[in-house]
Structures are given as structure tokens and as C-alpha cells.
Amino acid sequence: MRVRAGEIHDAKKLEALLESVLGKGLDAEESAQFARHLLYFLASEGNALLVLEDGDDLVGAVTVWIRQGLFDDLPTARVDRLLLAPTHNTQEAALMLLEQAAALARSVGAGDFEVLTDTALPLEPGFFERLGMTALGAYRARIR
């Protein structure tokens, strides 16, 4: 398995990954909307997409947003989506993606690395400490 930067030509494989995670196919409108969102995301400054490949299969992806602080402090890197194919929903796969996301955060001088996901990740206690980070905890609420 290897992690690399995601690109627009990955759209169909990313869509297939999303469908495997959702357990259902996207209809034509959802597929077109996904392609538009991917193009916008990749074209926006401060965004990064990392993908995990196993041979020719795309089995994982993580989005990383880099944002500058308001008070001229260090940038913050935020992971807010991490998708793993059901066949690869393992700590090893999550670790590979998060290690590369953390390396990206360090490369831009980020002071904080936030991991905010909607799903539980297959991570053991002490995972972030092994990446040389201090887990601070977080509170997240969705407005509906």
C-alpha cells in the first residue's frame, strides 16, 4: 500500500470508494455533484487530498485543510474526512493516511493538527502520541 496526492483523474475511483463506504451507488446527479465538489476542493488554496492505494485499487482517502490563524499565529491543519474501504478499515490503513497528513501539516509549519471525523476510526489509545503529538481532545457539534 502507498499514499500519494489525490488528483482530479482519481474522481471515478474516489466515487467508487465513497459508494463502498456508503453501501450504495450514487445516482447521476449525486455523481455530477461529487465531481464538481472534488474539482472545487482541489482548486482551492490550502486544501490537500491524500489517497491510499493497494495495487491498482484506491482504498482510502483523507482531506486536509490548512488555514492561517486570525491572530498571526501558526497555521492549523485539519483532517475532517477520512474514508477507508470496508476491506481496508484497519489501523494500519488509517495510520498510513494520518502519518502523511501529519507530515504535510509539519511541512507548512502548522502548530495544530486536528482530526475531526464523522465516523470512529480504528485507532488504538496513544495513537497520536506515537506520531509525536499531544492529544488535546475536541468538541464538535453539527448544526442542522
C-alpha positions as CSV (number, residue, x, y, z in Angstrom):
1,M,0.0,0.0,0.0
2,R,1.1,3.5,-0.7
3,V,-0.1,7.1,0.0
4,R,0.1,9.8,-2.7
5,A,-1.5,13.1,-3.5
6,G,-5.0,12.8,-4.9
7,E,-5.7,14.3,-8.3
8,I,-8.8,15.1,-10.5
9,H,-8.2,11.9,-12.6
10,D,-8.9,9.9,-9.4
11,A,-12.6,11.1,-9.5
12,K,-14.1,7.7,-10.6
13,K,-12.1,5.7,-8.1
14,L,-12.9,8.2,-5.3
15,E,-16.6,7.9,-6.2
16,A,-16.3,4.1,-6.0
17,L,-14.6,4.4,-2.6
18,L,-17.4,6.7,-1.4
19,E,-20.0,4.2,-2.7
20,S,-18.3,1.4,-0.9
21,V,-18.3,3.3,2.4
22,L,-21.9,4.4,2.0
23,G,-23.0,0.9,0.9
24,K,-24.9,2.3,-2.1
25,G,-24.3,3.8,-5.5
26,L,-24.6,7.5,-6.3
27,D,-27.2,8.5,-8.8
28,A,-26.3,10.7,-11.8
29,E,-27.0,13.9,-10.1
30,E,-25.0,12.9,-7.0
31,S,-22.1,11.8,-9.1
32,A,-22.0,15.1,-11.0
33,Q,-22.2,17.0,-7.7
34,F,-19.3,14.9,-6.3
35,A,-17.2,15.6,-9.4
36,R,-17.9,19.4,-9.0
37,H,-17.0,19.3,-5.3
38,L,-13.8,17.4,-6.0
39,L,-12.7,19.9,-8.7
40,Y,-13.5,22.9,-6.4
41,F,-11.7,21.3,-3.4
42,L,-8.6,20.5,-5.4
43,A,-8.5,24.0,-7.0
44,S,-8.8,25.8,-3.7
45,E,-5.7,27.1,-2.0
46,G,-4.9,25.4,1.4
47,N,-6.6,22.1,0.5
48,A,-5.0,18.7,0.0
49,L,-6.3,15.3,-0.8
50,L,-4.2,12.2,0.0
51,V,-5.2,8.8,-1.3
52,L,-4.3,5.3,-0.2
53,E,-3.7,2.7,-3.0
54,D,-3.4,-1.0,-2.7
55,G,-2.1,-2.1,-6.1
56,D,-4.5,-0.5,-8.7
57,D,-7.3,0.0,-6.1
58,L,-7.9,3.2,-4.3
59,V,-8.9,2.1,-0.8
60,G,-8.7,5.2,1.3
61,A,-8.6,9.0,1.2
62,V,-8.2,11.9,3.6
63,T,-8.9,15.6,3.1
64,V,-6.5,18.1,4.8
65,W,-7.4,21.8,5.1
66,I,-4.6,24.2,6.0
67,R,-5.8,27.5,7.4
68,Q,-4.0,30.5,8.8
69,G,-4.9,31.7,12.3
70,L,-6.6,35.0,12.9
71,F,-4.0,36.4,15.3
72,D,-1.0,35.8,13.1
73,D,-0.3,32.5,14.9
74,L,0.8,29.3,13.3
75,P,-1.3,27.6,10.6
76,T,-3.7,24.8,11.6
77,A,-4.0,21.6,9.6
78,R,-7.4,19.9,9.9
79,V,-8.4,16.4,8.7
80,D,-12.2,16.4,8.5
81,R,-12.8,13.4,6.3
82,L,-11.0,10.0,6.3
83,L,-12.6,7.3,4.2
84,L,-11.4,3.7,4.2
85,A,-12.9,1.0,2.1
86,P,-14.6,-1.7,4.3
87,T,-12.0,-4.1,3.2
88,H,-9.2,-1.8,4.5
89,N,-10.8,-0.3,7.6
90,T,-7.7,-1.1,9.7
91,Q,-5.4,0.8,12.0
92,E,-2.6,0.3,9.5
93,A,-4.5,2.0,6.7
94,A,-5.7,4.8,8.9
95,L,-2.1,5.2,10.2
96,M,-0.7,5.5,6.7
97,L,-3.1,8.3,5.7
98,L,-2.8,10.2,9.0
99,E,1.0,10.0,9.1
100,Q,1.2,11.6,5.6
101,A,-1.4,14.2,6.7
102,A,0.7,15.0,9.7
103,A,3.8,15.2,7.6
104,L,2.0,17.7,5.3
105,A,1.0,19.7,8.3
106,R,4.6,19.9,9.6
107,S,5.8,20.8,6.1
108,V,3.7,24.0,6.1
109,G,4.6,24.9,9.7
110,A,1.3,24.0,11.3
111,G,1.1,24.4,15.0
112,D,-2.0,22.3,15.5
113,F,-3.2,19.1,13.7
114,E,-6.9,18.5,14.2
115,V,-8.6,15.2,13.3
116,L,-12.3,15.7,13.1
117,T,-14.3,12.9,11.5
118,D,-17.9,11.8,11.5
119,T,-17.0,8.1,11.9
120,A,-15.0,6.3,14.5
121,L,-11.5,5.4,13.3
122,P,-9.8,2.1,14.1
123,L,-7.2,3.7,16.3
124,E,-5.7,2.4,19.5
125,P,-5.1,4.6,22.6
126,G,-1.9,6.5,22.3
127,F,-2.1,6.7,18.5
128,F,-1.4,10.5,18.3
129,E,1.3,10.4,20.9
130,R,3.2,7.8,18.7
131,L,3.1,10.5,15.9
132,G,4.8,12.9,18.3
133,M,1.7,14.8,19.1
134,T,-0.2,15.6,22.3
135,A,-3.9,14.7,22.1
136,L,-5.9,17.7,23.3
137,G,-9.5,16.4,22.9
138,A,-12.2,18.2,20.9
139,Y,-15.8,19.1,20.9
140,R,-17.8,19.1,17.7
141,A,-21.5,19.7,17.1
142,R,-23.4,19.7,13.9
143,I,-25.9,22.4,13.2
144,R,-29.0,21.0,11.4
